[in-house]
Amino acid sequence: MAKWKLVNSENVKPFVCDDVYSSKMLTGDEMAGQPVININEGTLKPGGTTMGDGRGGVHEETEIYYIIEGEGFVVLDDVPVPVKAEDIIVIPGGVYHWIDNRSSDKPFRLFTFWPKQEQNGVYFERLKAWGTSVRNVDDAYTEKRLKQKK
């Protein structure tokens, strides 16, 4: 039987993709030790866009964005859709998309959900740079939380 996991985003080291975008893999098969839905936390700095660095993309399978913080645009097949915290966007397979935070002076943070961790292009960048898909998930955090409850 697989062991459960508790992940706190503060304990996951961000993978800095460039000067405007960073990515934290919160769940993935490697981290969980079993197949799971991939959840990634992305942060786009004020004035940034993922289009400029070629991070716009199209995937075969659906992905879902849940906006955590900020306001910006998700550009879907060249149509800018304004989004804000607590919005959800379902992006069907085959739709070219990217995020835009050029009109804001605050960070834009979102969770992205994929059926498979390999759909996240940054997954492969992490593997190449780190040798693993996730870093610094502090398992001691879980133990500390359990002890606080006793």
C-alpha positions, 0 to 999 in steps of 0.5 A: 500500500502506498504511503500518503503525502502531505505537501506544503507549497512553501516547502517545495523548491521552485524551478526558475525557468527564466527571469519571469517564470518559476514552477513548483511541481506539487504532485507527480508520480515520482513524488507520490510513489504512485500515479497521481494527477500532476499539480504544478504551481506557476508564478509569473512575475509582474510585467511577464509573459510565458510567450516571450520565452517560448513557453506557450504550448499545445497539448494533446490532453486537457489541462486546467488552470486555477488562478490563485493570485493576481489578475492577467490573461490566459491567451487561448488560440490568440484570444486573450481571456481576462482572469483573476484569483479563483477563476478556473479555465479548462483548456481542451487538448489542441488549444495553443495557450500561454499566460500574460501578466504584462498589465499588472504590477503583482505576481500572477500565480496559478495551479495547473492540473494535468492527468500525467506529469509528462504533460508539464514541459518543465517536468523534463527541464527539472529532470535534466537540471536536478535529476528529479522532478521535484526538490525539497519536499520536506517530509519532516514537515509532515512529521512536525504537523502530526506531532503538533496534533498530539 
